[in-house]
């Protein structure tokens, strides 16, 4: 499969069906969790931890995939995030990471969004490994 980098261990490559993801409707793509870890470190790690129970400026993203909005213990969420009543599925995360204020208007997260769909998919693949 030419879409996989040979230097990445097979366990680091997570296949996700990105149906409904921005720019990729109905098409299966492979997402690279190792590349997603790099995106996390560059884009998210300043404000979010990838360890359980470690909240920083933002809540821990450990176990975020499948979690309800506004539910990480010990973190003080905005009213908008508490009341969003969303589940962080890969599809919702994709939309949120692309444009946080559009998906949860009033969120206190100042991040402007990640436009690159491949980087978002890789990031979500990495987040899915945090269990």
C-alpha positions as CSV (number, residue, x, y, z in Angstrom):
1,X,0.0,0.0,0.0
2,X,1.8,3.1,-1.2
3,X,-0.1,5.4,1.1
4,X,1.8,4.1,4.2
5,X,5.3,5.3,5.0
6,X,7.6,2.4,5.3
7,X,9.3,3.9,8.3
8,X,6.1,3.7,10.4
9,X,5.5,0.6,12.4
10,X,2.2,-1.2,11.3
11,X,0.8,-0.7,14.8
12,X,1.2,3.1,14.5
13,X,-1.0,3.2,11.4
14,X,-4.7,3.2,12.2
15,X,-7.2,2.8,9.4
16,X,-10.2,5.0,9.9
17,X,-13.3,5.3,7.7
18,X,-13.6,9.0,7.3
19,X,-17.2,9.1,6.0
20,X,-18.5,12.6,6.6
21,X,-15.1,14.1,7.3
22,X,-14.5,17.5,5.6
23,X,-13.2,17.0,2.1
24,X,-13.4,13.2,2.2
25,X,-17.0,12.2,2.0
26,X,-17.6,8.5,1.5
27,X,-14.0,7.6,1.0
28,X,-11.9,5.4,3.2
29,X,-8.4,6.7,4.0
30,X,-5.6,5.4,6.2
31,X,-4.6,7.7,9.0
32,X,-1.2,7.6,10.5
33,X,-1.3,7.8,14.3
34,X,2.5,8.4,14.5
35,X,2.2,11.4,12.3
36,X,-0.8,12.5,14.4
37,X,1.3,12.4,17.5
38,X,3.6,15.0,15.9
39,X,0.6,17.1,15.0
40,X,-0.6,16.8,18.6
41,X,2.8,17.9,19.9
42,X,3.0,20.9,17.5
43,X,-0.6,22.0,17.6
44,X,-2.3,20.7,20.8
45,X,0.4,19.8,23.4
46,X,0.9,23.3,24.7
47,X,-2.7,23.4,26.0
48,X,-3.7,19.8,26.3
49,X,-2.1,16.7,27.8
50,X,-2.2,13.2,26.3
51,X,-2.1,11.6,29.8
52,X,-5.1,10.6,31.9
53,X,-6.2,13.1,34.5
54,X,-3.7,15.8,33.5
55,X,-5.5,19.0,32.7
56,X,-3.6,22.0,31.5
57,X,-5.0,25.2,30.0
58,X,-7.3,22.8,28.2
59,X,-8.6,19.4,29.4
60,X,-6.7,16.2,29.0
61,X,-7.4,14.6,25.6
62,X,-6.7,11.1,27.0
63,X,-9.8,9.1,26.2
64,X,-11.4,12.0,24.3
65,X,-12.7,9.8,21.5
66,X,-16.1,8.6,22.6
67,X,-16.3,11.1,25.5
68,X,-19.1,13.6,26.0
69,X,-18.3,17.3,25.7
70,X,-17.7,19.1,28.9
71,X,-17.1,15.9,30.9
72,X,-13.4,15.6,31.8
73,X,-13.2,15.5,35.6
74,X,-11.4,18.4,37.2
75,X,-11.5,20.8,34.2
76,X,-13.5,24.1,34.2
77,X,-15.3,24.1,30.9
78,X,-17.1,27.0,29.3
79,X,-20.9,27.0,29.5
80,X,-21.0,26.5,25.8
81,X,-18.9,23.3,26.0
82,X,-20.8,22.0,29.0
83,X,-24.1,22.5,27.1
84,X,-23.0,21.3,23.7
85,X,-24.2,17.8,24.3
86,X,-21.9,16.3,21.7
87,X,-20.0,13.0,21.7
88,X,-16.4,13.3,20.5
89,X,-16.7,10.8,17.6
90,X,-14.1,11.0,14.9
91,X,-16.5,12.9,12.7
92,X,-17.3,15.5,15.3
93,X,-13.7,15.8,16.3
94,X,-12.8,16.4,12.6
95,X,-15.3,19.2,12.3
96,X,-14.4,20.7,15.7
97,X,-10.6,20.6,15.0
98,X,-11.3,22.3,11.7
99,X,-13.3,25.1,13.2
100,X,-13.9,25.0,17.0
101,X,-15.9,28.1,17.3
102,X,-18.2,27.0,14.5
103,X,-19.0,23.7,16.1
104,X,-19.2,24.9,19.7
105,X,-19.9,28.7,19.5
106,X,-18.7,30.3,22.7
107,X,-16.0,27.7,23.5
108,X,-13.1,29.2,25.4
109,X,-10.7,27.4,23.2
110,X,-8.9,30.2,21.2
111,X,-7.5,27.8,18.5
112,X,-8.4,28.9,15.0
113,X,-8.6,25.4,13.5
114,X,-6.6,23.0,11.4
115,X,-7.5,23.3,7.7
116,X,-5.4,20.3,6.5
117,X,-7.7,17.2,6.4
118,X,-4.9,14.7,6.4
119,X,-3.3,16.2,9.5
120,X,-6.7,16.2,11.2
121,X,-7.2,12.6,10.3
122,X,-3.8,11.7,11.6
123,X,-4.4,13.7,14.8
124,X,-7.7,11.9,15.4
125,X,-6.0,8.5,14.8
126,X,-3.5,9.4,17.5
127,X,-6.2,10.6,19.9
128,X,-8.0,7.2,19.3
129,X,-4.9,5.4,20.7
130,X,-5.2,7.3,24.0
131,X,-7.1,4.8,26.1
